Amino acid sequence: MTSTASVQAASAAHTGDVVAAVRDVHYAAGGRAIFAGLDLEVRRGRITAIMGPSGTGKTTLLRLITRQVAPARGQVTVFGKDLASFGRNQVYALRRRMGLLFQNGALLTDLDVFENVAFPVREHTDLPEPLVRLLVLTKLQAVGLRGAATLMPGELSGGMARRVALARAIVMDPEILLYDEPFVGLDPISLGFILRLIKHMNQALGITSVVVSHDVHELATIADDSYLISEGRVAAAGTPAQLRASDSAAVRQFMTGSAEGPVPFHYPAPDYAGQLLEADER
């Protein structure tokens, strides 16, 4: 095989390995630019970490991948298909291949833990009740909450609710798992357990995971690929170790949690003194 043919073969193999891709995406909300030429890709069977300061669009990225919103410009592809061409039925079919752990858990308050986890199964399949029960109890066992099956969401701690939401996200055995801030509210033991579960599912089941989080140190223990988003674009990409070794001041500031650096703490606002004087004049 010639060198040119080798390069083409390697490129084709890599393209087939990409489950989701965001190409030159521009997106704004409420008149504020969120993305301005965002480029990244999610590779099959790997854990991809999405990091960045608050307000940089990490959750919006998940909404783009699940076709809840569409970019003003650019392309989002999942499983090799351009989402811009999808009709409603195709979007629903796509989402059945995904699992999403919502940032706030989003449990249905009128259903107990068992029925919350069973909800996607009942909605999308005609499985007999004994099989539904087996499936739900298996997923609850995986997150350590089989004994909480009859509890209502109001009886759960924040960490327990997050684990129930994770059981619901994996109950349909999705090909892609999207985690929106999965570590919030977890005690150290639960945190370690969930980290191990995310990694184990990827290794054992070949699931592709996208994890959005601020928890740099936790992500570094499980992520295969990492992206740091800032000012509408990817500020840095690579393994967690490569991001920690970056020469960029903004990347170093985020990775070390420093209060000093180019990333501002304050949301853009008018001049402080001038605004106070305006308030006094009124």
Secondary structure, DSSP 8 states (H G I E B T S, - for coil): --HHHHHHHHHHHHHHTEEEEEEEEEEEETTEEEEEEEEEEEETT-EEEEE-STTSSHHHHHHHHTTSS--SEEEEEETTEEGGG--HHHHHHHHTTEEEE-TT----TTS-HHHHHHHHHHHH----HHHHHHHHHHHHHHTT-GGGTT--GGGS-HHHHHHHHHHHHHTT--SEEEEESTTTT--HHHHHHHHHHHHHHHHHH--EEEEE-S-HHHHHTT-SEEEEEETTEEEEEE-HHHHHT---HHHHHHHHT-SSSSS-SS---S-HHHHHHHHHH-
